[in-house]
């Protein structure tokens, strides 16, 4: 599970990874299951969500309008990004 901390007006982009076959159908993409988004924690200014997605996708977070790749290089989508207290 990928865990990200977000604030008001922060965004996440979910896209096909660069090495994914562009002719992949939606049925093929979701053959292993759906994308799961789980709300893990909420504070006054931030929220933490967990995302489980097919390895053919990568997830970018937008910080100040600049995308940041948060895909696990092994394709497992398991990493922890800095939370508010760590940033």
PyMOL commands that set and color helices and strands:
alter all, ss='L'
color gray80, all
select helices_A, chain A and resi 26-29
alter helices_A, ss='H'
color red, helices_A
select strands_A, chain A and resi 2-7+11-16+36-42+46-52+57-63+66-69+79-80
alter strands_A, ss='S'
color yellow, strands_A
deselect
rebuild
show_as cartoon
